[in-house]
Amino acid sequence: MKKFVFNLELVLTLRKKEEEKVAQELAAAQVRYRRILDEITGTENQIGYYYGSLKTMYLTSIDINAINNTKAYIEKLKNYKIELEEKAKKAHLEVEAVNKRLLEAIKNRKIIEKHKENELEKYKLEAAKAENIFIDEISSNMKMPHL
C-alpha cells in the first residue's frame, strides 16, 4: 500500500513559519514595551531623587541658581516621563496588535493541521478496508479448490 501523502504539507509548513515569524515579532514588541516601562521607572526614580535634593537645598542652601536649575531639570524629567508614557501606550497597542496576528496565525495553522489529521484518518480507514478486502480474497481463495 502506498504511503500517506498530505497534499497541503507545503501550506502547513508555510503556516508554521508564519506563526514563528509573528511570535518573534511579538517577542520583540514585548521587549520594546518592557524597555520603555523600565525607562519610565528610572525616570520616576530620578524625579524622586531630585525632589529629595531640592528639599535638602531648601533647608540648607541659599543658592537660588542651583534651586532653579534643579526645578527646571525636574520639569524636564516630568515632560520626558509624559513622552515615555505616550510611547508606552503605542508600544502596548503594538503588542496587542501583534498578539492578535499571532492568534490568527495559530488558528490558520491549526486549521491545516486538523485537515491533515482528518485526511490521515480517512487514509487509515481506507487502508484498513483495503487490507480487509485483501485478507478476504486470500481466505476465499484458500477455501476454493484450485482447478
C-alpha positions as a Markdown table, in Angstrom:
| # | Residue | x | y | z |
|---|---|---|---|---|
| 1 | Met | 0.0 | 0.0 | 0.0 |
| 2 | Lys | 1.2 | 3.5 | -0.8 |
| 3 | Lys | 2.4 | 5.8 | 1.9 |
| 4 | Phe | 0.2 | 8.7 | 3.3 |
| 5 | Val | 0.9 | 11.9 | 1.5 |
| 6 | Phe | -0.7 | 15.1 | 2.6 |
| 7 | Asn | -1.2 | 17.4 | -0.4 |
| 8 | Leu | -1.1 | 20.6 | 1.7 |
| 9 | Glu | 2.1 | 19.8 | 3.6 |
| 10 | Leu | 3.8 | 22.8 | 2.0 |
| 11 | Val | 1.0 | 25.1 | 3.1 |
| 12 | Leu | 1.3 | 23.7 | 6.6 |
| 13 | Thr | 5.0 | 24.3 | 6.6 |
| 14 | Leu | 4.4 | 27.9 | 5.4 |
| 15 | Arg | 1.8 | 28.4 | 8.1 |
| 16 | Lys | 4.2 | 27.2 | 10.8 |
| 17 | Lys | 6.9 | 29.5 | 9.6 |
| 18 | Glu | 4.5 | 32.4 | 9.5 |
| 19 | Glu | 3.5 | 31.6 | 13.1 |
| 20 | Glu | 7.1 | 31.5 | 14.2 |
| 21 | Lys | 7.8 | 34.9 | 12.5 |
| 22 | Val | 4.9 | 36.5 | 14.2 |
| 23 | Ala | 5.9 | 35.0 | 17.5 |
| 24 | Gln | 9.3 | 36.6 | 17.1 |
| 25 | Glu | 7.7 | 39.9 | 16.2 |
| 26 | Leu | 5.6 | 39.6 | 19.4 |
| 27 | Ala | 8.7 | 38.9 | 21.5 |
| 28 | Ala | 10.5 | 41.9 | 20.0 |
| 29 | Ala | 7.4 | 44.2 | 20.6 |
| 30 | Gln | 7.2 | 43.0 | 24.2 |
| 31 | Val | 10.9 | 43.7 | 24.7 |
| 32 | Arg | 10.5 | 47.2 | 23.4 |
| 33 | Tyr | 7.4 | 47.8 | 25.6 |
| 34 | Arg | 9.3 | 46.4 | 28.7 |
| 35 | Arg | 12.3 | 48.7 | 28.0 |
| 36 | Ile | 10.0 | 51.7 | 27.8 |
| 37 | Leu | 8.4 | 50.8 | 31.1 |
| 38 | Asp | 11.8 | 50.3 | 32.7 |
| 39 | Glu | 12.9 | 53.7 | 31.4 |
| 40 | Ile | 9.7 | 55.2 | 32.9 |
| 41 | Thr | 10.6 | 53.6 | 36.3 |
| 42 | Gly | 14.1 | 55.0 | 36.0 |
| 43 | Thr | 12.8 | 58.5 | 35.2 |
| 44 | Glu | 10.4 | 58.3 | 38.2 |
| 45 | Asn | 13.3 | 57.4 | 40.4 |
| 46 | Gln | 15.3 | 60.3 | 39.1 |
| 47 | Ile | 12.4 | 62.7 | 39.8 |
| 48 | Gly | 12.2 | 61.4 | 43.3 |
| 49 | Tyr | 15.9 | 61.8 | 43.8 |
| 50 | Tyr | 15.9 | 65.4 | 42.6 |
| 51 | Tyr | 12.8 | 66.2 | 44.7 |
| 52 | Gly | 14.8 | 65.0 | 47.7 |
| 53 | Ser | 17.8 | 67.1 | 46.6 |
| 54 | Leu | 15.5 | 70.1 | 46.1 |
| 55 | Lys | 14.1 | 69.6 | 49.6 |
| 56 | Thr | 17.6 | 69.4 | 51.0 |
| 57 | Met | 18.6 | 72.6 | 49.1 |
| 58 | Tyr | 15.6 | 74.5 | 50.5 |
| 59 | Leu | 16.7 | 73.5 | 54.0 |
| 60 | Thr | 20.5 | 74.1 | 53.7 |
| 61 | Ser | 21.3 | 76.2 | 50.7 |
| 62 | Ile | 20.8 | 79.8 | 49.7 |
| 63 | Asp | 21.9 | 79.2 | 46.1 |
| 64 | Ile | 18.9 | 80.3 | 44.1 |
| 65 | Asn | 20.5 | 79.2 | 40.8 |
| 66 | Ala | 21.0 | 75.6 | 42.0 |
| 67 | Ile | 17.4 | 75.5 | 43.2 |
| 68 | Asn | 16.1 | 76.9 | 39.9 |
| 69 | Asn | 18.3 | 74.6 | 37.9 |
| 70 | Thr | 17.0 | 71.6 | 39.9 |
| 71 | Lys | 13.4 | 72.7 | 39.4 |
| 72 | Ala | 13.9 | 73.1 | 35.7 |
| 73 | Tyr | 15.6 | 69.6 | 35.5 |
| 74 | Ile | 12.7 | 68.1 | 37.4 |
| 75 | Glu | 10.2 | 69.7 | 34.9 |
| 76 | Lys | 12.3 | 68.3 | 32.1 |
| 77 | Leu | 12.2 | 64.9 | 33.6 |
| 78 | Lys | 8.4 | 65.1 | 34.1 |
| 79 | Asn | 7.9 | 66.1 | 30.4 |
| 80 | Tyr | 10.2 | 63.2 | 29.4 |
| 81 | Lys | 8.2 | 60.8 | 31.5 |
| 82 | Ile | 5.0 | 62.0 | 29.8 |
| 83 | Glu | 6.7 | 61.3 | 26.4 |
| 84 | Leu | 7.7 | 57.9 | 27.6 |
| 85 | Glu | 4.1 | 57.1 | 28.8 |
| 86 | Glu | 2.9 | 58.0 | 25.3 |
| 87 | Lys | 5.5 | 55.7 | 23.8 |
| 88 | Ala | 4.4 | 53.0 | 26.2 |
| 89 | Lys | 0.8 | 53.3 | 25.1 |
| 90 | Lys | 1.8 | 53.0 | 21.5 |
| 91 | Ala | 4.1 | 50.1 | 22.3 |
| 92 | His | 1.3 | 48.4 | 24.2 |
| 93 | Leu | -1.1 | 48.8 | 21.3 |
| 94 | Glu | 1.6 | 47.3 | 19.0 |
| 95 | Val | 2.0 | 44.3 | 21.4 |
| 96 | Glu | -1.8 | 43.8 | 21.3 |
| 97 | Ala | -1.9 | 44.0 | 17.5 |
| 98 | Val | 0.9 | 41.6 | 17.0 |
| 99 | Asn | -0.7 | 39.3 | 19.6 |
| 100 | Lys | -3.9 | 39.3 | 17.5 |
| 101 | Arg | -1.8 | 38.5 | 14.4 |
| 102 | Leu | -0.2 | 35.6 | 16.3 |
| 103 | Leu | -3.6 | 34.2 | 17.4 |
| 104 | Glu | -4.7 | 34.4 | 13.8 |
| 105 | Ala | -1.6 | 32.6 | 12.6 |
| 106 | Ile | -2.1 | 29.9 | 15.2 |
| 107 | Lys | -5.7 | 29.5 | 14.1 |
| 108 | Asn | -4.6 | 29.2 | 10.4 |
| 109 | Arg | -2.0 | 26.6 | 11.3 |
| 110 | Lys | -4.4 | 24.6 | 13.4 |
| 111 | Ile | -7.0 | 24.5 | 10.6 |
| 112 | Ile | -4.5 | 22.9 | 8.3 |
| 113 | Glu | -3.3 | 20.5 | 11.0 |
| 114 | Lys | -6.9 | 19.5 | 11.7 |
| 115 | His | -7.4 | 18.9 | 7.9 |
| 116 | Lys | -4.2 | 16.8 | 7.9 |
| 117 | Glu | -5.5 | 14.7 | 10.8 |
| 118 | Asn | -8.8 | 14.2 | 9.0 |
| 119 | Glu | -7.1 | 13.1 | 5.8 |
| 120 | Leu | -4.8 | 10.7 | 7.8 |
| 121 | Glu | -7.9 | 9.2 | 9.5 |
| 122 | Lys | -9.5 | 8.7 | 6.1 |
| 123 | Tyr | -6.3 | 7.2 | 4.8 |
| 124 | Lys | -6.2 | 4.8 | 7.7 |
| 125 | Leu | -9.8 | 3.7 | 7.2 |
| 126 | Glu | -9.2 | 3.2 | 3.5 |
| 127 | Ala | -6.0 | 1.2 | 4.2 |
| 128 | Ala | -7.8 | -1.0 | 6.8 |
| 129 | Lys | -10.7 | -1.5 | 4.3 |
| 130 | Ala | -8.3 | -2.5 | 1.5 |
| 131 | Glu | -6.4 | -4.8 | 3.9 |
| 132 | Asn | -9.7 | -6.5 | 4.9 |
| 133 | Ile | -10.6 | -6.9 | 1.3 |
| 134 | Phe | -7.2 | -8.4 | 0.5 |
| 135 | Ile | -7.5 | -10.8 | 3.5 |
| 136 | Asp | -11.0 | -11.8 | 2.4 |
| 137 | Glu | -9.7 | -12.5 | -1.1 |
| 138 | Ile | -6.9 | -14.6 | 0.3 |
| 139 | Ser | -9.2 | -16.6 | 2.6 |
| 140 | Ser | -11.8 | -17.2 | -0.1 |
| 141 | Asn | -9.0 | -18.3 | -2.5 |
| 142 | Met | -7.9 | -20.8 | 0.2 |
| 143 | Lys | -11.4 | -22.2 | 0.6 |
| 144 | Met | -11.9 | -22.7 | -3.1 |
| 145 | Pro | -10.3 | -25.7 | -4.7 |
| 146 | His | -7.9 | -24.9 | -7.4 |
| 147 | Leu | -9.0 | -26.1 | -10.8 |
